[in-house]
Amino acid sequence: RVQHGHRLLKSGLPIAAAASESGFADQAHFQRTFKQLLAATPGQYQKPSANR
């Protein structure tokens, strides 16, 4: 589910929509799980970074 959400975020979908489409109960659950597995929040992942 996180991988699917990751792909949706990469395609530009908003976090809440990616969470819902990935089968999470809510955005908070998606964010907790995403951060636990990928060491970054979905919002941090979406924002362009100078370090990338």
Backbone bond lengths (Angstrom), bond angles and torsions (degrees), N, CA, C in turn:
res aa  C-N    CA-C-N  psi(-1)  N-CA   C-N-CA  omega(-1)  CA-C   N-CA-C  phi
1 R - - - 1.453 - - 1.519 111.29 -
2 V 1.333 116.33 -40.13 1.463 119.52 179.56 1.527 110.21 -65.30
3 Q 1.327 117.08 -40.92 1.465 119.70 178.58 1.527 111.05 -61.83
4 H 1.313 116.40 -40.15 1.459 120.20 178.03 1.529 109.72 -64.23
5 G 1.330 117.04 -45.77 1.461 121.46 177.13 1.519 111.70 -60.44
6 H 1.308 116.07 -39.28 1.462 122.25 178.03 1.528 110.17 -59.64
7 R 1.316 116.53 -45.69 1.473 120.64 178.71 1.531 111.04 -64.07
8 L 1.326 116.38 -39.99 1.461 119.65 179.58 1.526 111.13 -64.94
9 L 1.333 117.08 -41.63 1.466 120.65 177.25 1.524 110.08 -62.41
10 K 1.310 115.83 -40.74 1.467 121.39 -179.78 1.527 110.42 -62.56
11 S 1.325 116.50 -32.15 1.463 120.16 179.73 1.527 112.35 -81.10
12 G 1.346 117.36 -4.21 1.463 120.49 175.67 1.512 115.83 103.14
13 L 1.317 118.15 3.46 1.459 121.31 179.88 1.529 110.00 -69.10
14 P 1.324 118.71 142.27 1.477 120.75 176.14 1.535 111.17 -61.62
15 I 1.317 116.39 155.85 1.464 121.74 -175.85 1.528 111.96 -57.87
16 A 1.321 117.31 -47.40 1.462 120.38 -178.27 1.530 111.38 -60.95
17 A 1.310 116.65 -40.44 1.467 120.48 179.39 1.522 110.68 -68.32
18 A 1.327 116.93 -40.73 1.469 120.63 178.40 1.524 110.06 -63.16
19 A 1.330 116.84 -39.94 1.465 120.98 178.76 1.525 110.55 -62.28
20 S 1.313 116.21 -47.56 1.458 121.16 -179.23 1.528 111.53 -64.05
21 E 1.318 116.72 -47.15 1.467 121.71 -179.92 1.529 112.34 -63.82
22 S 1.331 116.64 -25.25 1.467 121.16 -178.19 1.515 112.42 -89.17
23 G 1.329 117.16 -3.58 1.452 120.45 175.54 1.516 115.64 92.50
24 F 1.338 117.61 14.04 1.459 119.90 177.46 1.523 109.47 -84.65
25 A 1.329 115.71 150.30 1.460 121.24 -177.64 1.523 111.47 -64.09
26 D 1.319 116.43 -36.45 1.456 120.69 179.16 1.530 109.82 -159.75
27 Q 1.327 114.77 173.85 1.457 120.36 -177.12 1.528 111.57 -63.96
28 A 1.327 117.74 -37.17 1.467 121.02 -179.15 1.532 111.29 -62.81
29 H 1.314 116.86 -41.81 1.471 120.74 178.48 1.533 110.10 -63.41
30 F 1.327 116.13 -43.44 1.461 120.75 177.48 1.527 110.63 -60.39
31 Q 1.337 116.75 -45.60 1.461 120.73 -178.57 1.527 111.67 -62.85
32 R 1.328 117.73 -44.46 1.468 120.69 179.53 1.524 111.16 -60.85
33 T 1.321 115.86 -47.20 1.462 120.48 -178.19 1.524 111.01 -67.20
34 F 1.313 116.37 -43.16 1.465 121.75 179.39 1.528 110.18 -59.02
35 K 1.335 116.09 -47.58 1.464 120.20 -178.48 1.526 111.36 -65.68
36 Q 1.304 117.17 -39.23 1.461 121.49 -179.88 1.534 110.77 -61.82
37 L 1.322 117.01 -39.92 1.456 120.88 -175.79 1.529 114.14 -88.88
38 L 1.338 117.16 -31.03 1.465 119.96 -173.40 1.530 114.04 -115.11
39 A 1.329 117.84 1.47 1.467 123.20 177.07 1.530 113.46 59.96
40 A 1.312 117.07 25.85 1.464 122.48 174.96 1.519 107.63 -156.41
41 T 1.320 116.41 149.81 1.458 118.92 176.78 1.529 108.70 -79.14
42 P 1.316 117.30 160.69 1.467 119.12 176.78 1.534 111.70 -57.69
43 G 1.315 117.47 -37.14 1.464 120.94 178.67 1.516 112.08 -64.56
44 Q 1.316 116.62 -40.54 1.464 120.20 177.16 1.522 109.91 -65.66
45 Y 1.290 116.70 -36.23 1.458 121.05 -179.95 1.532 110.32 -66.66
46 Q 1.343 116.97 -39.44 1.461 120.89 -176.72 1.523 112.89 -72.84
47 K 1.335 117.47 -32.71 1.462 120.27 -176.45 1.522 110.58 -72.92
48 P 1.336 116.21 133.19 1.465 118.03 175.61 1.522 110.20 -64.28
49 S 1.305 116.25 142.58 1.445 120.93 -178.09 1.521 109.96 -123.38
50 A 1.316 116.04 145.14 1.464 120.52 177.74 1.524 110.46 -69.84
51 N 1.341 116.67 -20.19 1.459 120.71 -177.83 1.516 112.95 -84.34
52 R 1.314 118.76 -7.94 1.462 121.05 -178.36 1.496 110.29 -85.17
